[in-house]
Structures are given as C-alpha cells and as structure tokens.
Amino acid sequence: MTNGALEKRKGQRTCICCGKQEGKGQLHRFVRTAEGQVAFDPTGRAAGRGAYVCSKECLMKACKNRRLERALRISIAPESYDQLTEEFFSSPSGGDGEDGGVINA
Ligand SMILES: [Zn+2]
C-alpha cells in the first residue's frame, strides 16, 4: 500500500459537522461502500472514502443537513440514515469492542 499523502498528519481527523479535530481513534468513522452506500465503520479501517463525526449529536446533524452525503459524495436515502444511526447507537462505543487484539502502535 502506498497512499502516504493521506496519512501524513498523524491521523488527525475532522468532524464533518462541528469541525472538531481529534485523533483518528476518537472520532467515529463512516465509509462509502463499493455499492455507493454508507456504512458505519467501527474498526476505522474499512476501504473507501470515509467521513468522521465526533458524537451522536453530530451524526444526527450531519444526516439532517446532508453533510454526510456531501462528505462521501453520494446520495443517501432516508432509510439508510435510519439504519446508519441504528447501527451506530447499538455499537458499544463506536469501535473498540469486538475487534480485540488491535494495538495502535
Ligand atoms: Zn462534531
């Protein structure tokens, strides 16, 4: 893999809603899938264009004001938003459950 340019700034990411900057692990990632859909990415490592939000509130806002759509450059159906927020809310903490054994070196 050689996509150095993207990863240069120490994994600092920006919330697409409020503009808050956090380290990669602090924000919740959503990814554009190969099918042109949006999915919650608890691992933060899924392939595809990603967008980050810092909180549930920001996710809700980003859905409402379509920032998520614009960030991922897709159009998102209302039912996809429902599914998305549901997935997000039912996940333990936006990522560090499940995947056990991942160490951020
Ligand atoms: Zn935010």
Residues whose N, C-alpha, C, O or C-beta is under 5 A from the ligand:
A	BS01	ZN	C15 C17 C18 G19 K20 C54 S55 C58
